[in-house]
Amino acid sequence: FHESCINTILLDLVKLLEPKYLEVYGDFTSRGGIAIKPFVNYAIKEYQEFKEKRLLNAK
C-alpha cells in the first residue's frame, strides 16, 4: 500500500510538472512502530545516470 501511494504521487507529479528529475520519499509509521520508508525516482533520458547514482545513495 505505501509503495503504491508513493508511486501514484510520483506519476501525478510527473504528469503535472514534466520534470527532468524527481524524487518522492515517504516516511510512514504503521501500527506497532514499524517504519516504512518507500523511495522512488524518475528521470528523463539525459538524467538516467544521475537517477541511478541517487538510487544507490538513497537512505
Long-range contacts (C-beta under 8 A, 24 or more apart in sequence): 2-26, 2-28, 2-36, 2-38, 3-38, 3-40, 5-38, 6-38, 6-39, 6-40, 7-40, 10-40, 10-41, 10-42, 14-42, 19-44, 20-44, 20-46, 20-47, 21-47, 21-50, 21-51, 23-54, 23-58, 25-58
